């Protein structure tokens, strides 16, 4: 069996790096969602870390205009439509 071409190895490495990056981002989103859930359930008694995450999210939402949020939602939706199997 012949070894793979030389240019295939860097592409495989890049694909693994992208997959790892996506897993890290997904883990971060899950952590943020858990913090929001804890804040909804416990309120201010959830602790300083959860309160700081909620404060940062509130500041982030206040900075974004509605037009920006709609544009981000449209781009994410189009990306989802392009990625799903046909």
MMTF fields as JSON, N, C-alpha, C and O atoms, coordinates in Angstrom:
{
  "mmtfVersion": "1.0.0",
  "mmtfProducer": "UNKNOWN",
  "numBonds": 343,
  "numAtoms": 344,
  "numGroups": 86,
  "numChains": 1,
  "numModels": 1,
  "chainsPerModel": [1],
  "groupsPerChain": [86],
  "chainIdList": ["A"],
  "bondAtomList": [4, 2, 8, 6, 12, 10, 16, 14, 20, 18, 24, 22, 28, 26, 32, 30, 36, 34, 40, 38, 44, 42, 48, 46, 52, 50, 56, 54, 60, 58, 64, 62, 68, 66, 72, 70, 76, 74, 80, 78, 84, 82, 88, 86, 92, 90, 96, 94, 100, 98, 104, 102, 108, 106, 112, 110, 116, 114, 120, 118, 124, 122, 128, 126, 132, 130, 136, 134, 140, 138, 144, 142, 148, 146, 152, 150, 156, 154, 160, 158, 164, 162, 168, 166, 172, 170, 176, 174, 180, 178, 184, 182, 188, 186, 192, 190, 196, 194, 200, 198, 204, 202, 208, 206, 212, 210, 216, 214, 220, 218, 224, 222, 228, 226, 232, 230, 236, 234, 240, 238, 244, 242, 248, 246, 252, 250, 256, 254, 260, 258, 264, 262, 268, 266, 272, 270, 276, 274, 280, 278, 284, 282, 288, 286, 292, 290, 296, 294, 300, 298, 304, 302, 308, 306, 312, 310, 316, 314, 320, 318, 324, 322, 328, 326, 332, 330, 336, 334, 340, 338],
  "bondOrderList": [1, 1, 1, 1, 1, 1, 1, 1, 1, 1, 1, 1, 1, 1, 1, 1, 1, 1, 1, 1, 1, 1, 1, 1, 1, 1, 1, 1, 1, 1, 1, 1, 1, 1, 1, 1, 1, 1, 1, 1, 1, 1, 1, 1, 1, 1, 1, 1, 1, 1, 1, 1, 1, 1, 1, 1, 1, 1, 1, 1, 1, 1, 1, 1, 1, 1, 1, 1, 1, 1, 1, 1, 1, 1, 1, 1, 1, 1, 1, 1, 1, 1, 1, 1, 1],
  "groupList": [{"groupName": "UNK", "atomNameList": ["N", "CA", "C", "O"], "elementList": ["N", "C", "C", "O"], "formalChargeList": [0, 0, 0, 0], "bondAtomList": [1, 0, 2, 1, 3, 2], "bondOrderList": [1, 1, 2], "singleLetterCode": "X", "chemCompType": "L-PEPTIDE LINKING"}],
  "groupTypeList": [0, 0, 0, 0, 0, 0, 0, 0, 0, 0, 0, 0, 0, 0, 0, 0, 0, 0, 0, 0, 0, 0, 0, 0, 0, 0, 0, 0, 0, 0, 0, 0, 0, 0, 0, 0, 0, 0, 0, 0, 0, 0, 0, 0, 0, 0, 0, 0, 0, 0, 0, 0, 0, 0, 0, 0, 0, 0, 0, 0, 0, 0, 0, 0, 0, 0, 0, 0, 0, 0, 0, 0, 0, 0, 0, 0, 0, 0, 0, 0, 0, 0, 0, 0, 0, 0],
  "groupIdList": [1, 2, 3, 4, 5, 6, 7, 8, 9, 10, 11, 12, 13, 14, 15, 16, 17, 18, 19, 20, 21, 22, 23, 24, 25, 26, 27, 28, 29, 30, 31, 32, 33, 34, 35, 36, 37, 38, 39, 40, 41, 42, 43, 44, 45, 46, 47, 48, 49, 50, 51, 52, 53, 54, 55, 56, 57, 58, 59, 60, 61, 62, 63, 64, 65, 66, 67, 68, 69, 70, 71, 72, 73, 74, 75, 76, 77, 78, 79, 80, 81, 82, 83, 84, 85, 86],
  "secStructList": [7, 7, 7, 7, 7, 2, 2, 2, 2, 2, 2, 2, 2, 2, 2, 2, 2, 2, 2, 2, 2, 2, 2, 2, 2, 2, 2, 2, 2, 2, 2, 2, 2, 2, 2, 2, 2, 2, 2, 2, 2, 2, 4, 4, 4, 4, 7, 2, 2, 2, 2, 2, 2, 2, 2, 2, 2, 2, 2, 2, 2, 2, 2, 1, 7, 2, 2, 2, 2, 2, 2, 2, 2, 2, 2, 2, 2, 2, 2, 2, 2, 2, 2, 1, 7, 7],
  "xCoordList": [0.845, 0.0, 0.894, 1.838, 0.599, 1.428, 1.099, -0.056, 2.107, 1.839, 1.037, 1.093, 0.284, -0.506, 0.398, 1.545, -0.113, 0.7, 1.12, 0.469, 2.212, 2.777, 1.815, 1.793, 1.018, 0.136, -1.102, -1.822, -1.358, -2.523, -2.3, -3.256, -1.069, -0.784, -1.078, -1.738, -0.619, -0.974, -2.478, -3.0, -3.174, -4.618, -5.307, -6.275, -4.809, -5.368, -5.101, -5.97, -3.914, -3.569, -4.465, -4.937, -4.7, -5.564, -7.005, -7.679, -7.473, -8.831, -8.982, -10.005, -7.97, -8.018, -7.989, -8.672, -7.204, -7.136, -8.473, -8.912, -9.115, -10.425, -11.451, -12.257, -11.438, -12.372, -12.165, -13.133, -10.913, -10.622, -11.097, -11.67, -10.866, -11.313, -12.822, -13.335, -13.538, -14.995, -15.475, -16.464, -14.801, -15.175, -14.939, -15.737, -13.861, -13.583, -14.643, -15.113, -15.021, -16.058, -17.392, -18.112, -17.726, -18.97, -18.961, -19.98, -17.845, -17.743, -17.934, -18.569, -17.395, -17.589, -19.046, -19.548, -19.73, -21.155, -21.962, -22.883, -21.621, -22.327, -22.088, -23.011, -20.871, -20.574, -21.384, -21.914, -21.485, -22.272, -23.743, -24.406, -24.261, -25.667, -25.935, -26.989, -24.99, -25.15, -25.153, -25.913, -24.308, -24.284, -25.617, -26.134, -26.166, -27.461, -28.548, -29.392, -28.531, -29.518, -29.397, -30.405, -28.167, -27.973, -28.473, -29.065, -28.241, -28.691, -30.214, -30.817, -30.833, -32.299, -32.851, -33.84, -32.23, -32.74, -32.426, -33.27, -31.207, -30.772, -30.718, -30.67, -30.725, -30.642, -29.252, -28.252, -29.196, -27.918, -27.163, -25.953, -27.864, -27.216, -26.405, -25.804, -26.375, -25.637, -24.13, -23.377, -23.689, -22.265, -21.681, -22.307, -20.459, -19.854, -19.472, -19.558, -19.056, -18.667, -19.875, -19.809, -20.969, -22.187, -22.696, -23.131, -22.646, -23.096, -22.22, -22.723, -20.918, -20.041, -20.306, -20.238, -20.605, -20.943, -22.23, -22.312, -23.222, -24.489, -24.279, -24.865, -23.456, -23.155, -22.465, -22.78, -21.525, -20.848, -21.813, -21.748, -22.706, -23.702, -24.646, -24.995, -25.057, -25.946, -25.248, -25.865, -23.969, -23.208, -23.055, -23.165, -22.805, -22.658, -23.949, -23.924, -25.065, -26.36, -26.664, -27.247, -26.285, -26.542, -25.705, -26.143, -24.518, -23.635, -24.124, -24.036, -24.638, -25.113, -26.423, -27.313, -26.523, -27.788, -28.681, -28.185, -29.968, -30.855, -30.476, -30.628, -29.99, -29.587, -28.415, -28.361, -27.487, -26.345, -26.784, -26.31, -27.683, -28.165, -28.907, -28.764, -29.699, -30.412, -29.414, -29.577, -28.384, -27.377, -26.645, -26.4, -26.299, -25.618, -26.548, -26.111, -27.829, -28.783, -28.937, -29.03, -28.963, -29.092, -27.861, -27.988, -26.678, -25.443, -25.377, -25.005, -25.731, -25.719, -26.745, -26.472, -27.906, -28.933, -28.491, -28.673, -27.914, -27.426, -26.299, -26.229, -25.433, -24.367, -24.931, -24.434, -25.963, -26.588, -27.251, -27.15, -27.925, -28.59, -27.55, -27.78, -26.428, -25.39, -24.723, -24.289, -24.631, -23.921, -24.767, -24.222, -26.095, -26.907, -26.924, -26.819, -27.058, -27.049, -28.322, -29.391, -28.169, -29.321, -29.934, -30.915],
  "yCoordList": [-1.174, 0.0, 1.241, 1.33, 2.175, 3.376, 4.388, 4.503, 5.123, 6.151, 7.298, 7.502, 8.052, 9.152, 10.26, 10.393, 11.045, 12.155, 13.106, 13.187, 13.82, 14.7, 15.818, 16.212, 16.347, 17.468, 17.023, 17.862, 15.729, 15.248, 15.301, 15.497, 15.13, 15.142, 16.496, 16.527, 17.624, 18.907, 19.17, 19.791, 18.707, 18.904, 18.09, 18.55, 16.878, 16.078, 16.742, 16.757, 17.284, 17.984, 19.197, 19.464, 19.932, 21.106, 20.711, 21.389, 19.628, 19.157, 18.749, 19.038, 18.081, 17.711, 18.94, 18.976, 19.957, 21.193, 21.921, 22.441, 21.963, 22.603, 21.841, 22.461, 20.518, 19.707, 19.932, 20.05, 19.99, 20.25, 21.637, 21.808, 22.625, 23.989, 24.052, 24.724, 23.358, 23.35, 22.68, 23.119, 21.635, 20.978, 21.902, 21.915, 22.667, 23.616, 24.709, 25.088, 25.215, 26.246, 25.695, 26.379, 24.474, 23.867, 23.688, 23.91, 23.296, 23.154, 24.506, 24.585, 25.558, 26.895, 27.317, 27.893, 27.031, 27.362, 26.587, 27.134, 25.327, 24.536, 25.116, 25.164, 25.554, 26.164, 27.443, 27.678, 28.268, 29.497, 29.166, 29.8, 28.176, 27.795, 27.254, 27.521, 26.497, 26.012, 27.164, 27.145, 28.162, 29.333, 30.083, 30.52, 30.23, 30.904, 30.101, 30.674, 28.784, 27.944, 28.044, 28.157, 28.004, 28.16, 29.51, 29.601, 30.563, 31.89, 31.966, 32.6, 31.316, 31.307, 30.551, 30.979, 29.439, 28.63, 29.217, 29.188, 29.754, 30.179, 31.689, 32.16, 32.443, 33.894, 34.325, 33.725, 35.356, 35.904, 34.927, 35.065, 33.947, 32.966, 31.939, 31.047, 32.045, 31.084, 31.242, 30.321, 32.379, 32.567, 33.679, 34.146, 34.098, 35.221, 34.898, 35.768, 33.667, 33.324, 33.372, 33.939, 32.777, 32.763, 34.187, 34.558, 34.979, 36.376, 37.171, 38.026, 36.9, 37.618, 37.201, 38.03, 35.926, 35.474, 36.15, 36.611, 36.21, 36.852, 38.345, 38.916, 38.975, 40.402, 40.647, 41.612, 39.779, 39.922, 39.702, 40.415, 38.722, 38.497, 39.689, 40.09, 40.254, 41.412, 42.603, 43.331, 42.792, 43.873, 43.625, 44.556, 42.387, 42.044, 42.292, 42.822, 41.914, 42.148, 43.633, 44.09, 44.393, 45.836, 46.543, 47.549, 46.043, 46.675, 46.421, 47.299, 45.218, 44.884, 45.594, 45.675, 46.1, 46.684, 45.556, 44.474, 45.789, 44.752, 44.339, 43.175, 45.283, 44.964, 43.98, 43.081, 44.147, 43.253, 41.854, 40.866, 41.766, 40.459, 39.749, 38.537, 40.49, 39.893, 39.416, 38.33, 40.213, 39.819, 38.556, 37.671, 38.459, 37.259, 36.052, 34.97, 36.231, 35.13, 34.674, 33.476, 35.619, 35.263, 34.497, 33.49, 34.962, 34.284, 32.875, 31.93, 32.727, 31.395, 30.473, 29.291, 30.997, 30.185, 29.755, 28.597, 30.667, 30.307, 29.272, 28.361, 29.41, 28.421, 27.064, 26.04, 27.039, 25.783, 25.133, 23.922, 25.939, 25.411, 24.853, 23.814, 25.522, 25.061, 23.78, 22.97, 23.576, 22.416, 21.159, 20.056, 21.303, 20.118, 19.222, 19.695, 17.937, 17.005, 17.142, 17.478, 16.876, 17.022, 15.698, 15.63],
  "zCoordList": [0.0, 0.0, 0.0, 0.784, -0.862, -1.023, 0.07, 0.479, 0.548, 1.551, 0.929, -0.283, 1.755, 1.218, 0.674, 1.102, -0.257, -0.779, 0.336, 1.377, 0.103, 1.134, 1.521, 2.687, 0.588, 0.918, 1.695, 2.235, 1.758, 2.482, 3.995, 4.747, 4.451, 5.887, 6.53, 7.568, 5.963, 6.577, 6.568, 7.494, 5.54, 5.504, 6.589, 7.194, 6.838, 7.929, 9.274, 10.146, 9.442, 10.686, 10.867, 11.972, 9.789, 9.86, 10.173, 10.948, 9.581, 9.851, 11.321, 11.943, 11.875, 13.295, 14.186, 15.21, 13.81, 14.583, 14.558, 15.584, 13.414, 13.309, 14.143, 14.838, 14.088, 14.87, 16.366, 17.117, 16.795, 18.208, 18.613, 19.69, 17.762, 18.052, 18.19, 19.084, 17.315, 17.399, 18.679, 19.265, 19.121, 20.37, 21.563, 22.501, 21.537, 22.625, 22.654, 23.726, 21.488, 21.414, 21.908, 22.636, 21.521, 21.989, 23.504, 24.158, 24.058, 25.514, 26.197, 27.249, 25.612, 26.16, 26.133, 27.098, 25.025, 24.94, 25.979, 26.586, 26.184, 27.19, 28.58, 29.394, 28.863, 30.154, 30.351, 31.437, 29.314, 29.406, 29.624, 30.445, 28.893, 29.065, 30.468, 31.046, 31.014, 32.383, 33.384, 34.352, 33.152, 34.037, 33.975, 35.003, 32.778, 32.635, 33.347, 34.037, 33.182, 33.851, 35.367, 36.065, 35.88, 37.327, 37.816, 38.892, 37.032, 37.447, 37.435, 38.301, 36.45, 36.409, 37.61, 38.206, 37.971, 39.076, 40.445, 41.341, 40.614, 41.944, 42.142, 43.278, 41.064, 41.179, 41.624, 41.23, 42.435, 42.891, 43.798, 43.981, 44.361, 45.236, 44.449, 45.048, 43.129, 42.312, 42.461, 42.144, 42.931, 43.164, 42.305, 41.353, 42.663, 41.951, 40.501, 39.634, 40.233, 38.857, 37.93, 36.84, 38.368, 37.552, 37.37, 36.28, 38.421, 38.322, 37.358, 36.628, 37.346, 36.422, 34.973, 34.066, 34.758, 33.404, 32.938, 31.8, 33.803, 33.451, 33.22, 32.301, 34.037, 33.834, 32.5, 31.804, 32.141, 30.848, 29.689, 28.688, 29.813, 28.766, 28.638, 27.527, 29.767, 29.733, 29.062, 28.284, 29.365, 28.736, 27.231, 26.433, 26.85, 25.44, 24.674, 23.564, 25.257, 24.6, 24.525, 23.542, 25.534, 25.521, 24.467, 23.908, 24.185, 23.204, 21.774, 20.916, 21.528, 20.187, 19.887, 20.733, 18.678, 18.236, 17.721, 17.407, 17.633, 17.087, 15.662, 15.292, 14.873, 13.505, 13.502, 12.663, 14.429, 14.518, 14.921, 14.36, 15.888, 16.312, 15.185, 15.02, 14.406, 13.282, 12.23, 11.672, 11.953, 10.966, 11.405, 10.584, 12.665, 13.175, 13.058, 12.666, 13.394, 13.283, 11.834, 11.569, 10.896, 9.478, 9.007, 8.311, 9.378, 8.959, 9.554, 8.859, 10.819, 11.434, 10.788, 10.579, 10.475, 9.822, 8.433, 8.058, 7.667, 6.336, 6.419, 5.594, 7.399, 7.592, 7.957, 7.488, 8.788, 9.162, 7.95, 7.754, 7.146, 5.943, 4.969, 4.35, 4.832, 3.903, 4.393, 3.574, 5.691, 6.245, 6.363, 6.413, 6.408, 6.633, 5.394, 4.262, 5.634, 4.485, 3.661, 4.17, 2.406, 1.509, 1.198, 0.458]
}
